[in-house]
Amino acid sequence: MPRNKLFESWTFKLSMPKPFDDPNYSGLKDFGLSKYNMSGKLHKASLHAPTMRALLAYAKLVNTSEQGQDTDGLGAIGHQDNKFRIAEYKSANKTDCVVFNPNTGKFVVSQFEDGSDTPKAYSLAAGNASGSALLFCLMPIFEQDDEFRDTFLQFRNELSQANPDMDSALSMALVLCDNVYRRIEGAGQLGAAGVKLAIPTTGNISTISHLALDKGSYAPTGTVYGQFTILKMGGAPQQQAIMVSHADFVGKYQLSARSLTAREDAMVPKLPDWYIIPREVVRVCEHAKLTSTTSQPMRNFLFRGEAGTGKTMGAQAIAAGLHLPYTLMTCSANTEITDLVGQFIPDTAGAVSQADASSPLPKISDIIMHPPSVYEELTGIYDDDKTEDDVLQKLIEIAVGRLAQKEEQHGQRIRYVDTPLLEAIRYGYVCELQEPSCIANPGVLVGLNSLLDNCQTITLPTGERVHRHPDTVIIVTTNSDYAGCRDVNQSIISRMDLIYDIEAPDLATMVKRVMNVTGCTDEQETTKMAMVVRDIAERCRQTMITDGSCGMRELKAWVLSTMITKDPYESALSTVISSASADPENRADLITTCLEKQYMR
């Protein structure tokens, strides 16, 4: 059974594209094996229709481009710096826009029918999408392998002939299909040659939203072949903060005329003076406020982005703008539905007996050292004649008495305790739900669907029915690109009223934000440090260093440490460099290529 959705059994039953649609070409062959076909009982190779379509489309695009001819209608392949591989795959009456993240192995795909600007979902399944568009996007990655590159060159040259030798072309096609299949299926064992993909088991791949298109989040910065028509060139613009004063924002978007208690008022976040209110935060408050009188008020929001881009601070700012108490829940791999809505715990209030409240029983070493003193501690009577046996006898009496006292109680009482999420739902607060994509059990968040639907209810194990307060705002913050994170369930995504991808700020904003947070006054030095952090993050993407983090938090720590040590180089080693990777070789590379561009030891 294949480990990847691209090679499920139905994909091998699809009809082959011309000129490989000859029935004699189908089935397993004992020739045309790639060098990676080394394991398993049966050493065979076969053509794979989705791979063949991708190979033929890529061969035609490359040959046409190298001949200097018009590539209109043939698609395009390019990249956004070193962050994404990007492609537009043309097929009958539609274009598949594909974005691949080499660091995570994840795709983002949307289909556009000819003449339409409405993105449609891409689902890898029989009768829908075969995966050719995904494989087409991966072609430059496959070409990093010598066998694939050399064979593909011969393959496209052969097909460009007026009368190609189809026996030779078949043998090359088998090698190429087998190379792709083995490097994806055996990625975990092939090291650098492997191509690791993370395709959901459902086959439903994340969609390029209208917002991402408008923002240019996946705009190519370079083209390898062809010309992009939907994902326009230019690169992703940086997040721009809008200058909104705190006085014009805090408390200006109240959802109702309710009065908060003293405790609730204390739970409303106070924004620090240095905080620059992002555009996304203002938009969320506007949508929540202006839809309050409608039948479906907007109350569920999702922030996605790398660590340190301000997702949690944004959630707190939203609570300040709405003038609502803020609560927080952080998810983990072991989070269950009971961890989100509440739990039974023992009720010990007023049930502690005098015996339980007494001092701990003495240790054996104390008894051996001086029995009379220990006896006095237990009874209040000092007697030099008391021996170890006397003390031990008294200890037994006290222990038995305490046990009897516990047994006389009428059973342990328990009570049901609200979680921060349930408290927010019950009383109308803002609750940030952090990293739900880390939850191992995919059914956990689905259990919250009734609460994510506005004005719905959930029945607790106690039998109580909790109605969602109309002011309750839930903000999901997640980063699906980090280790341990998974795709958020589609039923949860569909219940989010707004979804914002929070991008890292530009250099000037980074410098200003860090200076405001740390109190550093040296703008020139802070700018140099921000440049190093930016270079480290880019280097990590280029070399696929994924075991650490380098962003705003690390820059802040570096600046604070430098204010103490007065040595940026020394402080960098224990902040940004050590945080970027745990591997000594990776750290040495980052020091040489990034840190020492600005600072020399």
Summary of the structure (lengths in Angstrom):
residues: 601
radius of gyration: 31.6
end to end distance: 54.4
largest distance: 115.2
contacts: 1816
relative contact order: 0.09
helix: 43%
strand: 15%
